[in-house]
Amino acid sequence: MNTTQLTDVLRSVKHVFLDFDGPVCSVFAGLPAPDVARGLFDSLSPALAPGDPEGWATETDPLALLRSVADVRPDLAVRADETLVRLEVEAVALAEQTPGGEPAIRACVESGRSVWIISNNSGDAIRAYLADHGLGDAIAGVFGRVPGDPTSMKPNPRLLLDALSAASAKPGECIFVGDAARDVQAGTAADVATIGYANKPGKAAVLAAAGAVAVTDSMGAIADALR
């Protein structure tokens, strides 16, 4: 998608909702997700029972592991979430900035639009990253997963709906930028249009099929469209 098309999509937008892992940074670039998942599993293993899923030991997605643990062992949900928060904070200290991510945030602010982070990652980790990179003042609000409640994660629209309420905004005044089908699904459920950020091969088709109103492979293009 070219800048002119993105400009058309963004023209009437007052509030920009950004997913965190992808559009803003690569959370697990320095501390890989499989290592985080292993750390989470190891922390829980003393409390696991013989009937708990064997697949937990080999799960490489820490957020998927958190969701599964909460589903099967709700008694461990808070403990698992607290452990993952600690590991995510460690990870964001080593995260890589997404090219064009910070310029997109700055362009939003300079154009009079507010920026909100909507993410399945923890709010503590998101705020730690923003503080480390001098972006805290540019963000109107952070909506990470609800502590101890993985059901709040996208594709559940809960976090988007909470952000809409906090912004006192109508869905049509907002746009969501995300890099996964679950982001588009959450946006659709909240009646918020989504721009798909295709940061890996094959994602453009997936995001378009999920219902993204536009797809771009560059956060810098979004920054340019807002200037």
N, C-alpha and C positions, 0 to 999 in steps of 0.2 A: 504494500500500500504506500502511495506517495504522500508527501507532506500535505499537499492540498486536500486530499481525501481525509487525512487525520484532522486537519484544521476544521473541515466541515463537521466532523463528528464531535469535536471538542468545543465548537463555537458557543453553544448555549449552556455549557457546563459551568457550574459554580463550585462544585466540590469534587475533588479527585480522590478516589479510594485506590490505594495501592496494596497489592499483595507484597509481602516482605521478601521471602526467599525466591529470588528470580528477578523481579523488577528493581529491587533496591540493592540486593547483594546475593552472593552465593554463600549461604549460611555454613554449609559443611565443606567448604573448599579446603580449609586447613585442618579441620578435625572431621574426617570422613563420616558420613552417615552410618555406614556399617559399624564403625568403631563406637559411635554413640549408642547405637542399638545394642551392641555387645555390652557396653558399660551399664546400660539400663537393665538388661537381662541379668547380668552378674549381681547387681545390687538387689534384685528381687529374688534370686534363686534360693536363698535360705528360707523364704516364706512360701515357696511353691510346693504344691502337692503332687502326688504321683499321677493324678488324672489331668493335670494341666497340659495344654497342647505342647507337644514336642517341638513343633515348628517355631516356638518362641526363641529357641536357642540359635536358630539360623536366620531369623528375620533381620533384614538389612535396612529397613525403614523404621527409624525410631518412633515416628508418629503413628505408623500402622501398628507397631508393637504396643504403644500406649493405648490405642483404641481397643485392640484385642484383649489386653490385660483387663481393662475396665469393663469390657463386655462379659468376660468369663469369670473374673475375680473382682467384682466391684469393691470388695473390702480392701483391695490393694490400689485402687484408683488414685487416691490422694497421694499415697507414698510414691507410686510410679511417676505421677505428674511432678511432684517436688524434685525427684531425682533427675527427671528429664530437664526441668528448668535449670538446674545446676549445670548439667552437661551442655545445654544450649548456650548458656552464658559463656562457658569456656569456648564453645565453637565460634560464637560471633566475634570473639577477640581475635580470631584467625580468619574471619570471613573475608572474601574478596568483593570489593565494590563492583557492581554491575556497570559496565560502560554506559554512560548516558543516564544512569539512574539519578545521581545527585543533580545534574543539570535539569532533568525533568522536574524534580522537586522544586528547585530554585525558580524555574520558569513558571510553574504553577503559582508560586507565591508572588512573583513579580507581576503576574497578570491579574492578580487579585483573587485567585482561586485558593481555597483551603485544601490542605492535603491531610488525609487520614490513612493510617496503616491498618489493614484488615488481614489477619494472618492466623494460620494454625499454629504458628510458633508462639512461645510464651511472651507475654507482655514485658516481663523482666528482661529477657534477652533482646527484644526489639529496642527497648529504651536504652539498654547498655550500649548497643551498636550506635544508635542515634547520638548518644552523648559522646562516644569516642570519636565520632566523625563530625561533630559540630552541627548536627542537623536537628537537635531537639527543638529549637525555637521555630523551625520551619514546619513542624508537624502539629496540626491542630488536635489530634487525638490518636491514641493507639488502642486497637482492639485485638489483642491476642486471645487464644483459646481461654475459656473460663477455667480458672484453676480447679483441678480435680474433676473436671467434666469434659472429657473428650468428645461427647456428643455435640458440643458447641462448635466443633470444627467444621469447616466447609467440606462437603456441599451443603450442610445446614446453613440457612441464610441468617442465623441468629446474630452473628457478629456484624453483618452488614445492616441488619435492622437496628441494632444498637447504635451503630454509627449514624444512621439516618436520623434517629431520635436525638442523638447528641448534637448533630449539626442543625437540627430543626429544618431539615431539608426534605423536599419531595424527591421521589426516585428519578424523575425526569430532569432534575437539576444536577444529577450526579453521573459519574462514569467510574467504572471499576477496571483496573488494569491487573490482569493475572496471567500466569503462564501454564495453567492446568485446566483440564475440562471441569474439575470440581469448582474452580473459580467462576467459570461461566455459568455452571448450574446454580451456584449460590446466588449469583447476580440475577439470573432469570427468576429464581424463587422470590427474590426481594424486589423484583421489577426494576432492577438497575441494569442498564446496558453495560456490556463488558468489551473492552479492547483486549484481544489476546496478544500476549507477548511470546512470540515463537523463538525461544532462545536455543532450541535444539532442532536438528533435522527431524522432519516428520510432524512437528508440533503444529505447524500452520494448518494442516488439513484437520487435525484433531480438534483444534480450537474453533475452526470455522464450522465443523460438523456439530460441535456442541452449541453453537448459536452466537458466537462472538459477532458483534456488529462491525468489527474491523480487526485485522490482524497485522502486526508489524514484527519485524525481527530486530528492531532497534529502539531502545529507550531514547536514544538521541533524537530520533525522528519525532517522538512525542514532544520532546523539549523544543525542537524547531517549530513544530506546529502550534505551540503555545506562545511563541514570541511574535 
